[in-house]
């Protein structure tokens, strides 16, 4: 994910069937022009939501099929979105 860090003009990012984890999400925080983010079948969790909440231009977020089995993403998230 570190290679995305320099793509500051990126507005739409779709990642599917990937191994993206909470730790990797920190690399997306520099993408401040990102308006659409789709993370399908990732291992994103509550820590990822903290990083996503830093994307102020984000208007569309899809987390279909993400998270660990049996865990509801965002259930314990209390950050500003």
C-alpha positions as CSV (number, residue, x, y, z in Angstrom):
1,X,0.0,0.0,0.0
2,X,3.0,2.3,0.5
3,X,3.2,2.8,-3.3
4,X,-0.2,4.6,-3.2
5,X,1.1,7.2,-0.8
6,X,2.5,9.5,-3.5
7,X,-0.6,9.5,-5.7
8,X,-2.1,12.6,-4.1
9,X,-4.4,13.4,-7.0
10,X,-6.2,10.1,-6.8
11,X,-9.9,10.5,-6.5
12,X,-11.3,6.9,-6.8
13,X,-9.7,3.8,-5.4
14,X,-11.2,0.3,-5.7
15,X,-9.4,-2.6,-4.1
16,X,-10.9,-6.1,-4.1
17,X,-9.9,-9.5,-2.8
18,X,-6.8,-8.0,-1.3
19,X,-4.8,-8.5,1.9
20,X,-5.2,-4.9,3.1
21,X,-5.1,-4.7,6.9
22,X,-5.6,-2.0,9.5
23,X,-1.8,-1.4,9.5
24,X,-1.8,-0.8,5.7
25,X,-4.6,1.7,5.8
26,X,-2.3,4.4,7.2
27,X,-0.8,4.8,3.7
28,X,-4.1,6.0,2.4
29,X,-4.3,9.0,4.7
30,X,-2.2,11.1,2.4
31,X,-4.8,10.7,-0.4
32,X,-6.8,13.8,0.7
33,X,-8.5,14.2,-2.7
34,X,-10.0,10.7,-2.5
35,X,-13.8,10.9,-2.9
36,X,-14.6,7.2,-3.5
37,X,-13.1,4.2,-1.7
38,X,-14.1,0.6,-2.2
39,X,-12.5,-2.1,-0.1
40,X,-14.0,-5.4,-1.1
41,X,-13.1,-8.6,0.8
42,X,-10.3,-6.9,2.8
43,X,-9.2,-7.4,6.3
44,X,-10.1,-3.8,7.3
45,X,-11.4,-3.3,10.8
46,X,-12.1,-0.6,13.3
47,X,-8.5,0.7,13.1
48,X,-9.0,1.2,9.4
49,X,-12.0,3.4,10.1
50,X,-9.9,5.7,12.1
51,X,-7.6,6.2,9.1
52,X,-10.5,6.5,6.7
53,X,-12.1,9.2,8.8
54,X,-9.1,11.4,8.0
55,X,-10.1,11.5,4.3
56,X,-12.1,14.7,4.4
57,X,-13.1,14.6,0.7
58,X,-14.5,11.1,0.9
59,X,-18.2,10.9,-0.1
60,X,-18.6,7.2,-0.9
61,X,-17.3,4.3,1.1
62,X,-17.9,0.6,0.4
63,X,-16.7,-2.1,2.7
64,X,-18.6,-5.1,1.2
65,X,-17.2,-8.4,2.4
66,X,-14.5,-6.7,4.5
67,X,-13.5,-7.5,8.1
68,X,-12.9,-10.7,9.9
69,X,-15.7,-13.4,9.8
70,X,-18.2,-12.7,12.5
71,X,-16.9,-9.3,13.3
72,X,-19.0,-6.2,12.5
73,X,-16.8,-3.4,11.3
74,X,-17.5,-0.1,13.1
75,X,-19.4,-1.6,16.0
76,X,-16.8,-0.1,18.4
77,X,-15.8,2.8,16.3
78,X,-16.3,6.2,18.0
79,X,-14.2,8.5,15.8
80,X,-15.6,11.4,13.8
81,X,-16.6,10.4,10.4
